[in-house]
Amino acid sequence: MEKLIEKKIEFDAVFSINDPVAIGASRALKDHKITIPDEVAVIGFSNNPITEYVTPSITTVEQPAYEMGKVSASILISLIEEEELNYNSKIIKLPSKLILRDSV
């Protein structure tokens, strides 16, 4: 975030890899007197509970962590139980949810 600001790269939104990074981006924007969401929107990913309590509260994408673990464990167990490791990759889509808060 600091490098984008220092290089004067124009942007109107930040979509961070996770919520702690979104909070860090929000802090950097505030330090440079850039208003959220008027000048730049901030979105995180994972729905960390802290996103509700920072100012402004951070919009986030809720990831289904429990379901991700369940599917991953199921795949791992099936691989362990097979005699041959012959696993073809596949895409597994799990539902996510956009949680709108004050940062957009």
C-alpha positions, 0 to 999 in steps of 0.5 A: 500500500505504501509503495502504491501511494508513494509512486502516486499510482491511482486506484479507487479500491483495494482487495486484500488477500486477507483481513489483516492485510486489509486492515494494514492497507486501511491504516496506511490510507489513513496515515496518508489522509486518504479517506475510506470509502470516499476515495478508496474502498477496502475489502478483505477476505476471510471474515476475521471478527476484528473487521467489525471493530476497526474504523471504518469496519472492513467489507470482507468475503466470508470463506467457509473455513470449516467446510474447506477443512472438511473437504481437505481432510476427506481428500487426504483420507481417501489418498491415504487409504488408496494403495496407489497415489493416482490422484487427478486434480479437480476444482472444488467450489465452496460457497462464499458470501460478501459481507458489506460494511463501512469500507465500501 
